[in-house]
Amino acid sequence: MMTEANITRLVSKLSQMRGAALKLVQFMSIQDTHIFPSDVNKIFRRVQGSAHYMPDWQMQQVLETSLGETWADNFISFDRIPFAAASIGQVHHAVLAPSQSPSGGGGGGGGQRVAVKIQFPNIANLIASDLGYVKMLLTAGSLLPRGLFLDRTIQVMKDELTDECDYSREASFLKRYGAPECAIASRVTELCLRELFQFRLMQTDPNFTNFLWNSRSQQLSLVDFGATREYKKEFMDNWLRLLQAAACEDRIACAELSRSLGYLTGEENEIMLDAHIDSMVLLATSFKSTTLQPFAFGPGTPWADITARIRANIPVMLKHRLTPPPRETYSLNLKLSGAFLLASRLRAIVGTKETWDLVVSSYKFG
C-alpha cells in the first residue's frame, strides 16, 4: 500500500542508493506527471532533488586514490562539504594553487576558483545491478504503463550512465562547448536548437541546476557535461525534416518520416497514427509561421492548452504503440521538454519562430 509512511521510506531508500538507481528515478521524475499514478509520481518528485553525499572519510579516500595523499596541495582552499550531489558524484567549491591553474592563478597571490567533481566509489561497476534493483521496485504491482518500454529505457540509461562516469570524456566535451547569451528562456531555447542543428551535440540533462544565469552579464552557462550526446548526421537530417513537416502540418510527410526514424512500424492502427502525428504537430506549434509571435509560455497561454492536448494523447500512444521510440530521442526529448518547462515556469515570452529561423536557415542536409 502506498501510504504516506511507505512513500517516505521508499524516497529515503532511493535517495541513498546513488548511481544508476537514483539516475533512473530522477529521469522518471522529469516525465509528464500524467504518465504515472499519483503515488508513483509523488515518489519520483521527492527523489529528484534528494541525492545524498559521501561522508567526509569516504571523500578523503577517493581523493587520495585519485590525486595521492598530498591531494590538498593542489588547492589554496577546498570546501569539504559539497554544494551539490547527484546520482554519480558530488561537487565542491575550491581554489586551485597557482602551480595547478591553467591560467597561472589570479593576481595578488589568488588562485583560480573551480568546481571539483568527485565520483562516488565503484559507481561505474554497479550500474547494471542498481538498474535491475530499481526495475524490480518499479514493476512491482504493475504500476507503470506497458507502453513506457521500461527495458529499453533502462538499457539506454545504462549506456549513457557509463559515458557519464568517464570524466575525461566529459572534459573533452567541455572544451568543445559554447553557450549562447541573452534572456534565460529565449537563450535556453536557442541553445537547444543550436545543440541539435548546429553542433549535433547536446547536453541532455534538463535539470535546472545544470544552468547558471549571470544577471549582470546576461550570460547563460552550462556547468555539467556528463550527459552530453552526439547525433549522427543522417538521424538529425530526418529529425529536422520531421519537425519541419509538423510545423507545416504535412501529416503524410510526418507519417513517412516517423517510419524512417523508427517512431512507427507502419503497422499501427489509425488511433495510434493520429495521436502520434497530432502530438508532433502540436509540439511544433511555436515554430509555425502562422503562430502569433513572440510566443507565450505558462499558465493561461496557448502553450498550456497545447501541453494539455499532448497529455491527452499520451495514454492513447502508450496503449497502441507497437515499438519503442528511437533511442536517440529519449534524452533529446527530455532536454526539449525541460527547456519548455523552464520557459513555462518563468512565464516567458519568447520569439521562438525567429530563433528557429536563425538556427535552421543555415542547416545543410546530406
MARMI-264306 format. One record per residue (C-alpha): residue number from 0; residue in one letter; x, y negated, z negated. Coordinates in steps of 0.5 Angstrom, whole numbers, padded with zeros to 4 digits. Each point is the difference from the previous one (the first is absolute). Example, Ala and Ser with C-alpha at 12.3 -4.5 7.8 and 13.67 -1.06 7.14 Angstrom:
<nodes>
<node 0, 'A', <0025, 0009, -0016>>
<node 1, 'S', <0002, -0007, 0002>>
</nodes>
This chain:
<nodes>
<node 0, 'M', <0000, 0000, 0000>>
<node 1, 'M', <0003, -0007, 0002>>
<node 2, 'T', <-0002, -0003, -0007>>
<node 3, 'E', <0004, -0007, -0002>>
<node 4, 'A', <0005, 0004, -0004>>
<node 5, 'N', <0001, 0005, 0005>>
<node 6, 'I', <0002, -0005, 0005>>
<node 7, 'T', <0004, -0004, -0005>>
<node 8, 'R', <0004, 0007, -0001>>
<node 9, 'L', <0001, 0001, 0008>>
<node 10, 'V', <0002, -0007, 0001>>
<node 11, 'S', <0005, 0001, -0005>>
<node 12, 'K', <0003, 0006, 0002>>
<node 13, 'L', <0000, -0002, 0008>>
<node 14, 'S', <0004, -0007, -0002>>
<node 15, 'Q', <0005, 0004, -0004>>
<node 16, 'M', <0001, 0005, 0006>>
<node 17, 'R', <0004, -0005, 0004>>
<node 18, 'G', <0003, 0003, 0007>>
<node 19, 'A', <-0005, 0002, 0006>>
<node 20, 'A', <-0005, 0002, -0005>>
<node 21, 'L', <-0001, -0008, -0002>>
<node 22, 'K', <0001, -0002, 0007>>
<node 23, 'L', <-0006, 0004, 0003>>
<node 24, 'V', <-0004, -0002, -0006>>
<node 25, 'Q', <0002, -0007, 0002>>
<node 26, 'F', <-0001, 0001, 0007>>
<node 27, 'M', <-0007, 0002, -0001>>
<node 28, 'S', <-0002, -0006, -0005>>
<node 29, 'I', <0001, -0005, 0006>>
<node 30, 'Q', <-0005, 0004, 0005>>
<node 31, 'D', <-0007, -0003, 0000>>
<node 32, 'T', <-0004, 0001, -0006>>
<node 33, 'H', <-0006, 0003, 0003>>
<node 34, 'I', <0004, 0006, 0003>>
<node 35, 'F', <0001, 0004, -0007>>
<node 36, 'P', <-0005, 0001, -0006>>
<node 37, 'S', <0000, -0006, -0005>>
<node 38, 'D', <0003, 0004, -0006>>
<node 39, 'V', <0006, 0002, 0005>>
<node 40, 'N', <0001, -0007, 0003>>
<node 41, 'K', <0000, -0002, -0008>>
<node 42, 'I', <0006, 0004, -0001>>
<node 43, 'F', <0003, -0002, 0006>>
<node 44, 'R', <0000, -0007, -0001>>
<node 45, 'R', <0002, 0000, -0007>>
<node 46, 'V', <0006, 0004, 0002>>
<node 47, 'Q', <0002, -0005, 0006>>
<node 48, 'G', <0004, -0004, -0005>>
<node 49, 'S', <0001, 0004, -0006>>
<node 50, 'A', <0007, 0003, 0002>>
<node 51, 'H', <0005, 0002, -0006>>
<node 52, 'Y', <0007, -0002, 0000>>
<node 53, 'M', <0006, 0004, -0002>>
<node 54, 'P', <0002, 0000, -0008>>
<node 55, 'D', <0007, -0004, -0001>>
<node 56, 'W', <0004, 0006, -0001>>
<node 57, 'Q', <-0002, 0003, 0007>>
<node 58, 'M', <0001, -0006, 0004>>
<node 59, 'Q', <0007, -0001, -0003>>
<node 60, 'Q', <0001, 0008, 0002>>
<node 61, 'V', <-0002, -0002, 0007>>
<node 62, 'L', <0005, -0006, 0001>>
<node 63, 'E', <0006, 0004, -0003>>
<node 64, 'T', <-0001, 0005, 0005>>
<node 65, 'S', <-0001, -0005, 0006>>
<node 66, 'L', <0005, -0005, -0002>>
<node 67, 'G', <0004, 0003, -0005>>
<node 68, 'E', <0001, -0001, -0008>>
<node 69, 'T', <0002, -0007, 0002>>
<node 70, 'W', <-0006, -0002, 0004>>
<node 71, 'A', <-0001, -0006, -0005>>
<node 72, 'D', <0006, -0003, 0003>>
<node 73, 'N', <-0004, -0001, 0007>>
<node 74, 'F', <-0004, -0006, -0004>>
<node 75, 'I', <0000, -0006, -0003>>
<node 76, 'S', <-0006, 0002, -0003>>
<node 77, 'F', <-0005, 0005, 0000>>
<node 78, 'D', <-0007, 0001, -0003>>
<node 79, 'R', <-0001, 0006, -0003>>
<node 80, 'I', <-0008, 0000, 0000>>
<node 81, 'P', <-0002, 0001, 0008>>
<node 82, 'F', <-0005, -0006, 0002>>
<node 83, 'A', <-0004, 0005, 0005>>
<node 84, 'A', <0000, 0008, 0000>>
<node 85, 'A', <-0004, 0004, 0006>>
<node 86, 'S', <0000, 0007, 0002>>
<node 87, 'I', <0007, 0002, 0001>>
<node 88, 'G', <0004, -0005, -0004>>
<node 89, 'Q', <0000, -0007, -0003>>
<node 90, 'V', <0003, -0007, 0001>>
<node 91, 'H', <0005, -0004, -0005>>
<node 92, 'H', <0002, -0007, 0001>>
<node 93, 'A', <0008, -0001, 0000>>
<node 94, 'V', <0005, -0005, 0002>>
<node 95, 'L', <0006, 0003, 0004>>
<node 96, 'A', <0007, -0001, -0003>>
<node 97, 'P', <0004, -0005, 0006>>
<node 98, 'S', <0004, 0006, 0002>>
<node 99, 'Q', <-0006, 0004, 0002>>
<node 100, 'S', <-0004, -0005, 0003>>
<node 101, 'P', <0000, 0000, 0008>>
<node 102, 'S', <0000, -0008, -0001>>
<node 103, 'G', <0005, 0000, -0005>>
<node 104, 'G', <-0005, -0003, -0005>>
<node 105, 'G', <-0002, -0006, -0001>>
<node 106, 'G', <0003, -0007, -0002>>
<node 107, 'G', <0002, -0001, -0007>>
<node 108, 'G', <0002, 0007, -0002>>
<node 109, 'G', <-0007, 0002, 0001>>
<node 110, 'G', <-0002, 0007, 0004>>
<node 111, 'Q', <-0005, 0002, 0005>>
<node 112, 'R', <-0007, 0002, -0003>>
<node 113, 'V', <-0002, 0006, 0002>>
<node 114, 'A', <-0005, 0006, -0001>>
<node 115, 'V', <0002, 0006, -0002>>
<node 116, 'K', <-0004, 0006, 0002>>
<node 117, 'I', <0001, 0007, -0004>>
<node 118, 'Q', <-0003, 0006, 0003>>
<node 119, 'F', <-0003, 0005, -0005>>
<node 120, 'P', <0005, 0006, -0001>>
<node 121, 'N', <-0002, 0006, 0004>>
<node 122, 'I', <-0006, -0003, 0003>>
<node 123, 'A', <0002, 0002, 0008>>
<node 124, 'N', <0001, 0007, -0003>>
<node 125, 'L', <-0007, 0000, -0003>>
<node 126, 'I', <-0004, -0003, 0006>>
<node 127, 'A', <-0004, 0007, 0002>>
<node 128, 'S', <-0001, 0002, -0007>>
<node 129, 'D', <-0003, -0006, -0002>>
<node 130, 'L', <-0005, -0001, 0006>>
<node 131, 'G', <-0002, 0007, -0001>>
<node 132, 'Y', <-0002, -0001, -0007>>
<node 133, 'V', <-0004, -0006, 0002>>
<node 134, 'K', <-0003, 0003, 0005>>
<node 135, 'M', <-0003, 0005, -0005>>
<node 136, 'L', <-0002, -0005, -0004>>
<node 137, 'L', <-0004, -0004, 0006>>
<node 138, 'T', <-0003, 0006, 0003>>
<node 139, 'A', <-0003, 0003, -0007>>
<node 140, 'G', <-0007, 0000, 0000>>
<node 141, 'S', <0000, -0002, 0008>>
<node 142, 'L', <-0001, -0008, -0002>>
<node 143, 'L', <0004, -0002, 0007>>
<node 144, 'P', <-0004, 0000, 0006>>
<node 145, 'R', <0002, 0005, 0005>>
<node 146, 'G', <0002, -0005, 0006>>
<node 147, 'L', <0005, -0003, -0004>>
<node 148, 'F', <0005, 0006, 0002>>
<node 149, 'L', <0004, 0000, -0007>>
<node 150, 'D', <0005, 0005, 0003>>
<node 151, 'R', <0002, -0005, 0006>>
<node 152, 'T', <0000, -0006, -0005>>
<node 153, 'I', <0005, 0004, -0005>>
<node 154, 'Q', <0005, 0002, 0006>>
<node 155, 'V', <0000, -0007, 0003>>
<node 156, 'M', <0001, -0002, -0008>>
<node 157, 'K', <0006, 0005, -0001>>
<node 158, 'D', <0004, -0002, 0007>>
<node 159, 'E', <-0001, -0008, -0002>>
<node 160, 'L', <0002, 0001, -0007>>
<node 161, 'T', <0006, 0004, 0002>>
<node 162, 'D', <0002, -0006, 0004>>
<node 163, 'E', <-0001, -0005, -0006>>
<node 164, 'C', <0004, 0004, -0004>>
<node 165, 'D', <0006, -0002, 0005>>
<node 166, 'Y', <0002, -0007, -0003>>
<node 167, 'S', <0006, 0000, 0005>>
<node 168, 'R', <-0006, 0001, 0006>>
<node 169, 'E', <-0004, -0006, -0004>>
<node 170, 'A', <0006, -0004, 0000>>
<node 171, 'S', <0001, 0000, 0008>>
<node 172, 'F', <-0007, -0002, 0001>>
<node 173, 'L', <0001, -0006, -0005>>
<node 174, 'K', <0006, -0002, 0005>>
<node 175, 'R', <-0005, 0000, 0006>>
<node 176, 'Y', <-0006, -0003, -0003>>
<node 177, 'G', <-0002, -0007, 0000>>
<node 178, 'A', <-0006, -0003, -0003>>
<node 179, 'P', <-0005, -0006, 0003>>
<node 180, 'E', <-0001, -0006, -0004>>
<node 181, 'C', <-0007, -0004, -0001>>
<node 182, 'A', <-0006, 0000, -0004>>
<node 183, 'I', <-0001, 0007, -0003>>
<node 184, 'A', <-0006, 0003, 0003>>
<node 185, 'S', <0002, -0002, 0007>>
<node 186, 'R', <0007, 0002, -0001>>
<node 187, 'V', <-0001, 0007, -0002>>
<node 188, 'T', <-0005, 0001, 0006>>
<node 189, 'E', <0006, -0003, 0005>>
<node 190, 'L', <0005, 0005, -0004>>
<node 191, 'C', <-0005, 0006, 0001>>
<node 192, 'L', <-0001, -0002, 0008>>
<node 193, 'R', <0008, -0001, 0001>>
<node 194, 'E', <0002, 0006, -0004>>
<node 195, 'L', <-0005, 0004, 0005>>
<node 196, 'F', <0001, -0003, 0006>>
<node 197, 'Q', <0007, -0004, 0000>>
<node 198, 'F', <0004, 0004, -0005>>
<node 199, 'R', <-0004, 0007, 0001>>
<node 200, 'L', <0003, 0000, -0008>>
<node 201, 'M', <-0005, 0000, -0005>>
<node 202, 'Q', <0001, 0000, -0008>>
<node 203, 'T', <-0007, 0004, -0001>>
<node 204, 'D', <-0001, -0001, -0008>>
<node 205, 'P', <-0005, -0006, 0000>>
<node 206, 'N', <0001, 0000, -0008>>
<node 207, 'F', <-0001, -0008, -0001>>
<node 208, 'T', <0006, 0001, -0005>>
<node 209, 'N', <0005, 0001, 0006>>
<node 210, 'F', <-0001, -0007, 0003>>
<node 211, 'L', <0003, -0006, -0004>>
<node 212, 'W', <-0003, -0007, 0002>>
<node 213, 'N', <0004, -0006, -0001>>
<node 214, 'S', <-0005, -0006, -0001>>
<node 215, 'R', <0006, -0005, 0001>>
<node 216, 'S', <0003, 0002, 0007>>
<node 217, 'Q', <-0007, 0003, 0002>>
<node 218, 'Q', <0004, 0007, 0001>>
<node 219, 'L', <-0003, 0007, 0000>>
<node 220, 'S', <0006, 0005, -0002>>
<node 221, 'L', <-0001, 0008, 0000>>
<node 222, 'V', <0004, 0003, -0006>>
<node 223, 'D', <-0001, 0007, 0002>>
<node 224, 'F', <0002, 0004, 0006>>
<node 225, 'G', <0000, 0007, -0002>>
<node 226, 'A', <-0007, 0002, 0003>>
<node 227, 'T', <0003, -0003, 0007>>
<node 228, 'R', <-0003, 0004, 0006>>
<node 229, 'E', <0003, -0001, 0007>>
<node 230, 'Y', <-0005, 0002, 0006>>
<node 231, 'K', <0001, 0003, 0007>>
<node 232, 'K', <-0001, -0005, 0006>>
<node 233, 'E', <-0005, 0005, 0003>>
<node 234, 'F', <-0004, 0000, -0006>>
<node 235, 'M', <0000, -0007, -0001>>
<node 236, 'D', <-0002, -0002, 0007>>
<node 237, 'N', <-0006, 0005, 0000>>
<node 238, 'W', <-0002, -0003, -0007>>
<node 239, 'L', <0000, -0007, 0002>>
<node 240, 'R', <-0004, 0002, 0006>>
<node 241, 'L', <-0005, 0003, -0004>>
<node 242, 'L', <0000, -0007, -0004>>
<node 243, 'Q', <-0001, -0004, 0006>>
<node 244, 'A', <-0006, 0005, 0002>>
<node 245, 'A', <-0003, -0001, -0006>>
<node 246, 'A', <0001, -0008, 0000>>
<node 247, 'C', <-0004, 0000, 0007>>
<node 248, 'E', <-0005, 0005, -0003>>
<node 249, 'D', <0002, 0005, 0006>>
<node 250, 'R', <-0003, 0006, -0003>>
<node 251, 'I', <0002, 0005, 0006>>
<node 252, 'A', <0008, -0002, -0001>>
<node 253, 'C', <-0001, 0001, -0008>>
<node 254, 'A', <-0002, 0007, 0001>>
<node 255, 'E', <0005, 0002, 0005>>
<node 256, 'L', <0006, -0004, -0004>>
<node 257, 'S', <-0003, 0003, -0006>>
<node 258, 'R', <0001, 0007, 0003>>
<node 259, 'S', <0007, -0001, 0003>>
<node 260, 'L', <0002, -0003, -0007>>
<node 261, 'G', <-0003, 0006, -0004>>
<node 262, 'Y', <-0005, -0003, -0003>>
<node 263, 'L', <-0005, 0004, 0003>>
<node 264, 'T', <0000, 0007, 0004>>
<node 265, 'G', <-0005, -0001, 0005>>
<node 266, 'E', <-0005, 0005, -0003>>
<node 267, 'E', <-0003, -0005, -0005>>
<node 268, 'N', <-0008, -0001, 0000>>
<node 269, 'E', <-0003, -0007, 0001>>
<node 270, 'I', <-0001, -0001, -0007>>
<node 271, 'M', <0008, 0000, -0001>>
<node 272, 'L', <0002, -0003, 0006>>
<node 273, 'D', <-0005, -0006, -0001>>
<node 274, 'A', <0002, -0001, -0007>>
<node 275, 'H', <0008, 0000, 0002>>
<node 276, 'I', <-0001, -0005, 0005>>
<node 277, 'D', <-0005, -0004, -0004>>
<node 278, 'S', <0006, -0001, -0005>>
<node 279, 'M', <0005, -0001, 0005>>
<node 280, 'V', <-0004, -0006, 0003>>
<node 281, 'L', <-0001, -0003, -0007>>
<node 282, 'L', <0007, 0001, -0002>>
<node 283, 'A', <0002, -0004, 0006>>
<node 284, 'T', <-0005, -0006, -0001>>
<node 285, 'S', <0005, -0005, -0003>>
<node 286, 'F', <0004, 0000, 0006>>
<node 287, 'K', <-0006, 0000, 0005>>
<node 288, 'S', <0000, -0006, 0005>>
<node 289, 'T', <-0008, -0001, -0002>>
<node 290, 'T', <0001, 0000, -0007>>
<node 291, 'L', <0000, -0007, -0004>>
<node 292, 'Q', <0007, -0003, -0002>>
<node 293, 'P', <0003, -0001, -0005>>
<node 294, 'F', <-0003, 0007, -0003>>
<node 295, 'A', <-0002, 0000, -0007>>
<node 296, 'F', <0001, 0006, -0005>>
<node 297, 'G', <-0003, 0001, -0006>>
<node 298, 'P', <-0007, 0001, -0003>>
<node 299, 'G', <-0006, -0003, 0004>>
<node 300, 'T', <0004, 0000, 0006>>
<node 301, 'P', <0000, 0003, 0007>>
<node 302, 'W', <0005, 0005, -0003>>
<node 303, 'A', <-0003, 0002, -0006>>
<node 304, 'D', <-0006, 0002, 0005>>
<node 305, 'I', <0005, 0004, 0005>>
<node 306, 'T', <0003, 0004, -0006>>
<node 307, 'A', <-0007, 0002, -0003>>
<node 308, 'R', <-0001, 0003, 0007>>
<node 309, 'I', <0006, 0003, 0001>>
<node 310, 'R', <-0001, 0003, -0007>>
<node 311, 'A', <-0007, 0003, 0002>>
<node 312, 'N', <0004, 0004, 0006>>
<node 313, 'I', <0005, 0003, -0005>>
<node 314, 'P', <-0005, 0005, -0003>>
<node 315, 'V', <-0002, 0002, 0008>>
<node 316, 'M', <0007, 0001, 0002>>
<node 317, 'L', <0002, 0004, -0006>>
<node 318, 'K', <-0006, 0005, 0002>>
<node 319, 'H', <0001, 0000, 0007>>
<node 320, 'R', <0008, -0001, 0001>>
<node 321, 'L', <0003, 0006, 0004>>
<node 322, 'T', <0007, -0002, -0001>>
<node 323, 'P', <0004, -0004, -0005>>
<node 324, 'P', <0003, -0007, 0003>>
<node 325, 'P', <0007, 0000, 0003>>
<node 326, 'R', <0005, 0000, -0005>>
<node 327, 'E', <0003, -0007, 0002>>
<node 328, 'T', <-0007, -0003, -0002>>
<node 329, 'Y', <0000, 0002, -0008>>
<node 330, 'S', <0005, -0005, -0002>>
<node 331, 'L', <-0002, -0005, 0005>>
<node 332, 'N', <-0007, -0001, -0001>>
<node 333, 'L', <0002, 0000, -0007>>
<node 334, 'K', <0004, -0006, 0001>>
<node 335, 'L', <-0005, -0004, 0004>>
<node 336, 'S', <-0006, 0002, -0005>>
<node 337, 'G', <0005, -0003, -0005>>
<node 338, 'A', <0001, -0007, 0004>>
<node 339, 'F', <-0007, -0001, 0001>>
<node 340, 'L', <-0002, 0002, -0007>>
<node 341, 'L', <0005, -0005, -0002>>
<node 342, 'A', <-0003, -0005, 0004>>
<node 343, 'S', <-0007, 0001, -0003>>
<node 344, 'R', <0003, 0000, -0007>>
<node 345, 'L', <0003, -0007, 0002>>
<node 346, 'R', <-0007, -0002, 0003>>
<node 347, 'A', <0005, -0002, 0006>>
<node 348, 'I', <-0002, -0004, 0007>>
<node 349, 'V', <0005, 0003, 0005>>
<node 350, 'G', <0001, -0002, 0007>>
<node 351, 'T', <0000, 0008, 0002>>
<node 352, 'K', <-0001, -0001, 0007>>
<node 353, 'E', <0005, -0005, 0001>>
<node 354, 'T', <0005, 0004, -0004>>
<node 355, 'W', <-0002, 0007, 0004>>
<node 356, 'D', <0001, -0004, 0007>>
<node 357, 'L', <0007, -0003, -0003>>
<node 358, 'V', <0003, 0007, -0001>>
<node 359, 'V', <-0004, 0005, 0005>>
<node 360, 'S', <0001, -0005, 0006>>
<node 361, 'S', <0008, 0002, 0000>>
<node 362, 'Y', <-0001, 0007, -0001>>
<node 363, 'K', <0003, 0004, 0006>>
<node 364, 'F', <-0004, 0007, 0002>>
<node 365, 'G', <0004, 0006, 0002>>
</nodes>
